[in-house]
Amino acid sequence: MQKFALKILVVEDNDALREATLAFLQRHGHYVRGASSAEEVHDVEGGFVPDLYIIDLILPAEDGVSLTRRLRAAHPSVGIIITTALSRIGDKVLGYRSGADLYLTKPLDPEELIASLESLASRLRNTPSASDALTLKVSSMRLSGPGGEVPVSASEATVLSAFARAPGRSLERWQLVEVIGGEGQNQPSAATLEMRITRLRKKLTAIGAEPPGIKAVHKVGYTLCTPLLLT
């Protein structure tokens, strides 16, 4: 039994795979429901409020990327794992940009799936309340705290949301590159990344975050040093 059982909704159109995944998750102590399409998600949610969604990328009618975008907009702090047989880097980037926390390639490795759930469970368990965190209003792109409120750009909101959802609020440089976007020669350089982080640091400290707000991890990436609530 998991120390922190999750309510998980598995969205998978392959009936056999969906039922096998549900049975596996249930054996590990989680509360589960299944849906065969994006259209069924709303019906299931009526009496079941998921902590986390496991979504197949290729679904009939509305695909997993579109569903992920809708869910992320409606539930900024929910956990989302995308699964697919497509392993090209472009597909993974698209999945992350849509708001997924993790992207797992089929066939799913049971140990990798459980490790992913444990990582996300830790983040969900420690989701801060409005009383002890800075707040990012995703829809209006406003960052607020005890020191006031500042506007953020769409790119800055995306980066802050990624930090807030990441385990330990930490992102490696390659993850930030994927979040910000750009391929090949258009990828942001290390200097460009640092410049963007510096701007975010100034905004975080302006609204009351303890300096530095975002800490550099030598040769690895960056860590958001303060809790951030997404609304």
N, C-alpha and C positions, 0 to 999 in steps of 0.2 A: 504493500500500500504506500502511495506517495505521501510525503509529509504535507504536500500542498496539492490536493486534488483539483483538477481543472474541469470546467464545463467546456467541452469541445464539440464543435459542429464540423463534421467532415462533409465536404461538398465534392462528390465524386460520381460521375455518371456510369462507371463500370460497377455493376451491382456486386459482383463477387469480390472485387478489390475493396469496395466501400465496406461491405460486411466484415471482411477479414480485418480491416483497419480498426473498425469499431470494436470488434471482439478483442483485438490486441490491446487497445487503449483501456478497455474496460477491465481487462485482467491486471493492468497496472494501476488500478484504483481511480481512474478518471470517470467522470459522468459524461456520457456521449449521446449524440444524436446524428443522424445522417440525412443528407439531401442529395438528390440526383441531378439537380440543376440550380442555377441561380434563382430561378423563379420559385423554387420550393423553400428557399432560405427564410423568407418572410413568414411562411406558414409555420415552420419549425420554431422560429424565434418567438412566436406568440406566447408560448408557455415555457420557453427555455432561453435564458439570457446567457450566451456563450462568453467565456473568458478568452477563448481562442478559436480561430477558424483554421482548418486545414483544407486548402482549396486547390483542386486540379486546374491547371492552366487551360486545358482544352475542354470546354463544356459546350453542350448544345445551346443554341441561341446566344445568350450573353456569356462571354468568355470569362475566365478567371481574373484577368487583368482588370476588366471593367467592374466586375463584382468587388475586387479588392479596393479599387478607387472609391466605390460607393460606401463600402463598409468603413474604410479609413476616414472618410469625410464625416460619417455619422457617428463613429465611435473612435476618436483619435487615439485612445490608449489601449484598445483591444489588441490581442496577439494575433498575427496572421502569418501562416506558413503556406507558401505556394509549392505545389508538387507537380512535376511534369517529366516526361521522357526527353524533352528538349533540353540539351545541355550547352547550347551555344552561348557565348558570353553576352551576345546581344539580347537573347531571351532573358537571361538573368538580370541584366541591367533594366530591362523593361519591367520585370517583376518587382525589383527594388524601388524603381521610380513610381510605381503604382501605389506603394505604401506597404509592401510586404516586409515583415521583420526578417524572414529567412526564406531561402529558395532551396528546396531539396530535389535532387534528381531521382527519378524512378529507375529501377525498382528501389524502394526505400530500404535502407539498412536499419533494422530494428534498433540497434544501439545508437545510431546517429539520430533517429527520431526521438528516442527517449532523452538523449542528451540535449537535443534542441528544446524539448518540452521543459526540461529542468531549468535550462537557461532562461527561457521566457517566463516560467513560473516565478523565478526569483525576481525578475523585473516587475511582473504583475503584482506580486505580493508586496513590493516596496514602492508601488505607485504612490506618490505623495498626495496629501490632501491640500486643498486650497489655502489652508491656514499656515502651512509651513513650506510653501514652494512659490517660486516665480510662476507666472501663468502666461502661456502663449495661446492667444485666441486665433485659431487657425483660419477661420472664415474671414475675419477682418484684418488678419496679419498685424496684431498689436501685441506687444510684449509688456507685461505689467509686473510690478512688485512693490515692496514697501516704499521705494523711492520715487514711484511714479509710473509712467507708461510711455513707450516709444514705439514708433512704427517699424516694421521690418519688411524687407523685400520678399518676393515669392521664393527666391533662392535661399535667403536667410531663414525663412520659415521652414523650408524643406530640410535644411541642415539641422536646425534646432530640434525639429520633430524626430529626425533620425537619431540624434544624440539622446533624446528623452526615451526613445524606445529601445535603444541598444543596451545589452547586458553591461552593467557597470557604468552606463552612460559613456562608454568609450567607443571610438571609431578609429580604425586603422586608416592610413593615408589612402589606400586603394578604395576603401569603402567611401570615403569622402569624395574621391574622384567620381565614383559611380553616382553618388547622390547629386553632386553638382552638375554632372553631365559633361559631354564632350568625348570625342573619340579620336584616336590617332594624334595628329598634330594639334588638334583643338583641345586636348586634355589640359586642365589647369596645371601649371608648374608648381613646384614646391613654394616658390615665392608668392605666387598667386593665392595658394591655399593659406599661407601665413597671413597675407593681407586680409583675406576674408575673415579669418579667425580673429584678427586684431580688431576689425570693425565690430564683430559680434561681442568681443570682450568689452569694448567701450559701452555698448548698449546694455549689456548685462550689469556692469558695475554702475551705470547711470541710474538703474532702477532698483539698486539695493543689494546686488549680489556681492559677496566677498571677493576681492581680487585674488587670482586673476580671472575668475569666472570660467575660463576654459584653459586647462593645463596641457602643455605640450609633453608628450611621452617620447623621449629621445629615440629617433630612428623607427618609431612605430606609428604614432598618430597623435590623437588628442582625447582628452577626457573632460566632459562637462562637470564642473566641480559643485554644482548646486542642483537640488531637485527642481524639476520643471514639469508643471502640470499642463497637459494639452486639453483645450476645451473647444 
